[in-house]
Amino acid sequence: MRPSSGRGYRSIVRRHLIPHLGSLRLADVDARTVQRVLDLICAQRVPRSGRPLSPGRSIGSGRCCVAV
């Protein structure tokens, strides 16, 4: 993995996943929980325009709102 990829993944985890999953134990995270987090992320709006986040910008993979 390239160093820039690792930085990008860490950024995604820090900005999007930890705020939603950080208080949960790993054993408590299941597919339903992950889908709920993805739904929350996809429902976010761009602050300046008020438009929904695009899937690629939401968590970087381009697959934000895909069922788990």
Summary of the structure (lengths in Angstrom):
residues: 68
radius of gyration: 12.7
end to end distance: 24.3
largest distance: 37.9
contacts: 145
relative contact order: 0.15
helix: 57%
strand: 3%
